[in-house]
């Protein structure tokens, strides 16, 4: 290997008592795509922030392009640029301004004209050819905003591009676009790309080499071609993954439906849907963003005023507003964990009972014993460390935060549980625990679960039944054993084979 | 490690956790400053000086407690406290012929109504909290001027127990009232469902809404409490001075904000306790009094108060950064 473009030695970083990195080394070769893998809390994001100069490590040194870099100060974006996990798009600025944000060649006065051609080219190259430079960023769908973020890194001509979960918010069709852009960058410009992803199929599809972190330490670096899925997972979690084979429970004859939708529609978002779901079934609604599948899920929780009839156990239920839906026995978990899903700055115990305050209080007074008891049960059910109950949710890793979000909704004891992206940004170990718990709820308590996901692996792993959507209409409704990845991708990317009004109804 | 040391370290850890460290430091600083002043400043510990500290702490403190419910529930500040207090002082004097308690009740009712109206505008109509309360402040001041013809109203009866009475030398009834409100407020905020909902609303308004909490009701409630919290000091000052006029609540807004922030309530909502507001109030009252008895001019007192708030805000910002 020739001299690495980036080389870090002995990086250490602690946050309070938590050691996020305990002496990390990494070398990046020029023009490679390098995957960073590890469970939540393994130190990937900290590493990326240190490499970008956003966080100052306690110890260590860093060389980029053969030069020693001063740690803790932002690195020249022409050398290294980070595409963050959290979107850093300014909603009220134009697409052009968002791409130019933070560029160093702007000078004291920002004259847009001279950059238009360059930015146009970059946008075309990331598949945003149809987006106007002057469009406001907030008007774009989430996926396109993510692509703009990537375009920002490219526009600066960075020699090293760090992508922290660039695909977490994207659907599969869009992910393919982003990958094509990365391969193109590598081939044409020799850009070195580092990608963090929880989706292992992405790692295998895209990367040349993989580095695995565990508990803030370097575990291994290997050529992707020489790795197997099992080997990679083992390196990440430190032992073999025990996935109890999830046996899809088949539809049973003669069981009255738990949820029954008749002519359920939201004009402009999704066409009328008829759907019956039995107790204990886990159904995934699959479609790209904007396909209507996500909106349908939200509408069942009363987040959109929809038309039609919704019956729970045969009784018509109204879902005007989220509180009404909760009272009717419908619970909902948001896809936006940090902003809407949990109270990050409140204790785990408080979060877990936050939706059942009426049940752990008497005449307006909180009953401490009841709070503690309910929280303890929920923590046990969702594999949350009971010793951490008094701590804030923000001290937990993403996967454990998601368990809190689920526990808090499950506390309601709903008849229908709606999950929007149930394991976004959650590592494999926690995923398995979450799926196991959902399965247990479905089987033991007959809970019906509907979830929306853009993660194909998740859809295939966790559902009994898969309903696909394309451009606001239902394409197919089939049991899990009758579906495979190709069929789902075909449905959500191309819709039904022939224009068929019956299937879309 | 034995169980005893374990529990001691965890109590210590809880007191100095990032979320609590400012409140704890202010509590300790207040006690230390008070003891040092008692030892070294002549006449500081006299009954008349202690009672003058408590008079100023009680009025500012009660307003700060009401305001804290707005801040903790995530709506920054209400900036109509001063004019509400002024109007309440006028109402108190006008009603003082009926006796102390009816007059107090009349001013309280005025504060509740103005608080309710602002709460509906902010909570129900979802208008900007700051602008709405500034506008309300102007409106209330205008109404008060109109009602009083811009004149100072004078009490016909003599001094009352609420104005100048003491439980014992150095402890005025006003301070007892303040203490009662602190205890009741602290218990309600920590132990009731509404208190939990109010605090959760403050930590994350979007998540609170999605969790199905009674968000609108909590916001309205917080403004009702703020209105009441502003009216009571208006009545107390009127009872003490025997006058009601528009100057009564002159620096009440900033003093209340200062007391609350210095005590360790987070501007962004969700963090902070009612007792923190009380300790912030006492800290500033003792500090101001020390300056006063050492003959520092009013402008120095103003600067020190401003500096204290700046330091509190900077401490909050630093703690928030450290957590990241």
Interface residues (C-beta under 8 A of the other chain):
Chain A: X322 X323 X326 X332 X334 X339 X340 X341 X342 X343 X344 X345 X346 X350 X354 X355 X357 X358 X361 X364 X365 X366 X392 X394 X408
Chain B: X19 X191 X192 X193 X194 X195 X196 X197 X199 X200 X203 X204 X206 X207 X208 X209 X210 X211 X212 X213 X270 X271 X323
